[in-house]
Amino acid sequence: MFKKRTVSGHVLAWLVILCNILSSSNGFYLPGLAPVNFCPADKESETCKSKISLFVNRLNSDESVIPYEYHYFDFCTVNEEEKDSPVENLGQVVFGERIRPSPYQITFKKNEKCKTLCTKSYDGSSSDSQQKLSILKTGMSLNYQHHWIVDNMPVTWCAGEPADKNRFCTTGFSMGCYVDRDGVPKDACLLLETSVKPPDSYYIFNHVDITIKYHSGKNTEWVSQFGENSGRIISVKVDPRSRQSNCEGEPKRIPGKPLGREEKLNITYTYSVTFIEDNGVRWSSRWDYILESMPHTNIQWFSILNSLVIVLFLSGMVAMILLRTLHKDIARYNQKIDSGEDAQEEFGWKLVHGDVFRPPRKGMLLSVFLGSGFQVLAMTVITLAFACLGFLSPANRGALMTCAMVLFVCLGTPAGYVSSRIYKSFGGEKWKSNVILTSMLCPGLVFGLFFVMNLILWAKGSSAAVPFSTLVALLALWFGVSVPLTFVGAYFGFRKRVIEHPVRTNQIPRQIPEQTIYTQAIPGIVMGGVLPFGCIFIQLFFILNSIWSSQMYYMFGFLFLVFIILVITCSETTILLCYFHLCSEDYRWWWRSFLTSGFTAFYLFFYCVHYFVTKLNIEGFISTFLYFGYTLIMVFLFFLLTGTIGFFACFWFVRKIYSVVKVD
């Protein structure tokens, strides 16, 4: 496996270089994440800006998987050609982020009071107006959330009073609220400053109070360069309101029934801006209040660490017992061979030494799964390493997904190499079919599911629908980069000599005795995924929250630790069950080792179903279909990952134990 060690060596070298850069550079900032200095309009210069741009992102909801762009709901917009619009990276486009400029005009240190943004008029005699108003009502009934960005910081809405210890801040705020026909208001209606809420009513949040806190240049190293009036933004918070007009009066109520032909409705959008100086928080720590106050992130660290210690302790016990038992078996067996005792006294796993390396059925499919699984494994390790170094932080939007996709494409060479080496060891000769299936089967299944769901999102007009140009780019990466690299890896793999096994394979297969229920394939596979799943289910809750509830996941260091424990647990569980099966004289371990640890993915699927039923309020067949479609992609990739870990651990174990016994 010379190629594998070479790739790993290059990756390790790059990581070491990056660590040295991070530790030796004083003024190091990630691309696009450098601080921006702001000044009043009369102090503006090339290095100090006065205009603060507010960007709007797509709106999403906990009750629907389908996000929409900002202009879909007929809010106030601006000509994008007149303002610079940021360019989304590949990860942002795939995740459905659509960042657009907004008409909000904000100048540093200039407070605004009830400034009118625009007025939207709806006429009951116009079908177009009725449709726009209906879309607006649907968004409020499903509790769609705004997501704004200022200075690369998410605009937050904080619940509770500032002095409240239980106060939390979220990166989205509701576009409005809905009181159903039974008079039951949605949670967002708690923001309404009225106790009278008629049934079947909608209340649009058409006014926002924006509070911007900044760190001034006083007593800082950059005061001499930018002046004492300069500052850096450390937080942007919004307080949504519903107002009739001129930022005053009762909440803006929209009746549930459609407008009459003679009826008209005007909605005026306004905003206020307040600047507050706060030198207690440095620019480098401005994300802390968001990450620390996100809901459901007050983890019971003691219980988690306790469970990790238990898992490590159990894994250590399994390894110790297994090694001691094996050591005694091997010593006793070799002693009998040396003393010339009858070989018929063999028992257990030693009886099947002539069949243990017999090629499995469907060896082509197994080798293809192993090649793609190794590709996913390498992608996961490198992505988590970069995330732990801070390159894939929440501030660098879309970087995590972009990094994972690019790495998967570029790791086609190891996939082709591993698949061809395993397939050749099975005695396979159809090398063309092997390399084509390795480059097409698993990526094709993922892309097929993704394409079907993208068609649905495109039909619904969702922002999550990947544009045609991006689909072409993804196909170009697949067929233009990944497929050729897979062929290169397979070329080197097939040129290598066949993997030599420590014992010869008999021509006639040995009869497998009748197995007990505990040593049969299906019970063993089902039991094999329990312990690995127990290592990760706590983290799954936070990962699913970040995917489906718009919450930020930032605990990459802890995730990397959990991943290492997952690898250890999958390996030891598979080895232990493989040893029991060999002791019962069942030598069919190839597929069983892959499926034993791979069955962890089925527990992952059941947990996603539990999360869908108990934590989400998703309504509608389309949203449910999309949820389980994306879940299937995640489960399939996890199946390849865990299955590959278990197979190679068992492969090493079987070769190791049969290489130390003496066989005539």
Disulfide bonds with the S-S distance in Angstrom:
Cys39-Cys48 1.56
Cys76-Cys118 1.67
Cys114-Cys247 1.83
Cys158-Cys169 1.97
Cys177-Cys189 2.40
